[in-house]
Amino acid sequence: MSDSVNKPYHYNTGNIECIDAIKNSMSLVEFKGYLKGNAIKYLWRYDKKHQTRQGTAEDLKKAVWYIEKLYEVINND
């Protein structure tokens, strides 16, 4: 079963994960902004996009994923 939050199959090409390609294409400041923006996006729409509890929970999990990734990047900076 695919993990649509932590390891979405459609975000990988071979051994390259999309988030890593994005990170490598940006400065550290830009990447942190990208992560923050995506967290805000998922928080903004979690109660508007989905009519199901599962969809709402998935958007909130995605927001948490981006926040945790931002925390990881800041702590490794």
N, C-alpha and C positions, 0 to 999 in steps of 0.2 A: 504494500500500500504506500502511496506517495505521501510525503509530508508537504502539504501545500504552503506551510509557513516557513519552516526552517530549511528545507531542501526541495523547493519546487522543481520537478524534473524539467520543466520548460525554461529554466534559468541556467541550464548547463549545456555547454557544447564541448564534447570530449571531456578533458580534464579541467576545463576552464569554467569557473562559476561567474555568472554575470556581475555579481557584486565586486569580485576581484578585478575584473576588467574595468569596471567603473572607477574603482579606487585608483588603479594604475593610470587612468587617463586624467586625473585631477590632482591639484595640489592638496595638501592636508586640510587647509582651510576650506577649500571647495568641497572636499569629501565630507567634512563634518557638517557643512551646510546642507549637503544632499541628504545625509542621514536625518538631520533635524527636520528638514522639509517633508520627508516621507513619513516620519512619525506623526507630524502635525496633520498630514493628509489623511492618514488612517483614523486618527482621533476625530478629525473634522467630520468624516463621512460615515462612521460606524453605525450611527442610528438612522441614517438616511438612505443608504444604498440597499440594504437588505431588509427583507420582511421576515426573515427567519432568525431564530436564536443562533443557529449554527453560523450563518453569514456574519452576524454581528460579532460573535465570539472570534471568528477568524480575523476580521479587521482589527479588533483589539489586540489579538495575538501578534499581528503584523506590526502594529504600533510599538508594542513591547519589544519585538525583535529589533526594530530600528533604534530604539532607545538603548537597548543593551549593547548593540553594535557601536553606537556613539560613545557609550560609557567605556567600552573596551578600547576604542581608538584614543580617547582622551587619556586614559590611564597608561597607554603605551607611547604617548607623545613625548 
